[in-house]
Amino acid sequence: MEYGHTALLAAAEFAELAAEDQGPGTTLRIVLVASLVGAALLAWLLLRGYRRDADDDRDDT
């Protein structure tokens, strides 16, 4: 438990130092790209599910 807490503090300090050097631009880009990839994956999964339902309906006739 102590190790995880120490690692978290070290990561926070590293993130703070990185933010001072570059500003919020890099972090915002990462968040934007991750959200776009997540939205694309979600859309793909939903559309894939609807396509399976439509294929199953056609096979019954």
C-alpha positions as CSV (number, residue, x, y, z in Angstrom):
1,M,0.0,0.0,0.0
2,E,2.8,2.4,0.8
3,Y,4.5,1.7,-2.5
4,G,1.4,2.6,-4.5
5,H,1.0,5.8,-2.6
6,T,4.6,6.7,-3.2
7,A,4.3,5.9,-6.9
8,L,1.2,8.0,-7.1
9,L,2.9,11.0,-5.5
10,A,5.9,10.6,-7.9
11,A,3.6,10.5,-10.9
12,A,1.8,13.6,-9.7
13,E,5.0,15.4,-9.3
14,F,6.2,14.4,-12.7
15,A,2.9,15.5,-14.3
16,E,3.2,18.8,-12.5
17,L,6.7,19.4,-13.8
18,A,5.7,18.4,-17.3
19,A,2.7,20.7,-17.2
20,E,4.9,23.7,-16.2
21,D,7.1,23.1,-19.2
22,Q,4.5,22.6,-21.9
23,G,1.2,24.0,-20.6
24,P,-2.1,22.2,-20.9
25,G,-1.9,21.7,-24.7
26,T,-0.5,18.2,-24.6
27,T,-2.9,16.9,-22.0
28,L,-5.9,18.4,-23.9
29,R,-4.7,16.7,-27.1
30,I,-4.4,13.3,-25.4
31,V,-7.9,13.7,-23.9
32,L,-9.4,14.7,-27.2
33,V,-7.8,11.8,-29.1
34,A,-8.8,9.3,-26.5
35,S,-12.4,10.6,-26.5
36,L,-12.6,10.4,-30.3
37,V,-11.2,6.9,-30.3
38,G,-13.6,5.9,-27.6
39,A,-16.6,7.4,-29.5
40,A,-15.5,5.5,-32.7
41,L,-15.3,2.2,-30.8
42,L,-18.6,2.8,-29.2
43,A,-20.3,3.6,-32.5
44,W,-18.7,0.5,-34.1
45,L,-19.9,-1.8,-31.3
46,L,-23.4,-0.4,-31.5
47,L,-23.6,-0.5,-35.3
48,R,-22.2,-4.0,-35.2
49,G,-24.9,-5.2,-32.9
50,Y,-27.7,-3.6,-35.0
51,R,-26.2,-5.3,-38.1
52,R,-26.4,-8.7,-36.5
53,D,-30.0,-8.2,-35.6
54,A,-30.8,-7.2,-39.1
55,D,-29.0,-10.2,-40.5
56,D,-30.8,-12.6,-38.2
57,D,-34.2,-11.2,-39.3
58,R,-33.4,-11.8,-42.9
59,D,-32.3,-15.4,-42.4
60,D,-35.7,-16.3,-40.8
61,T,-37.7,-15.5,-44.0
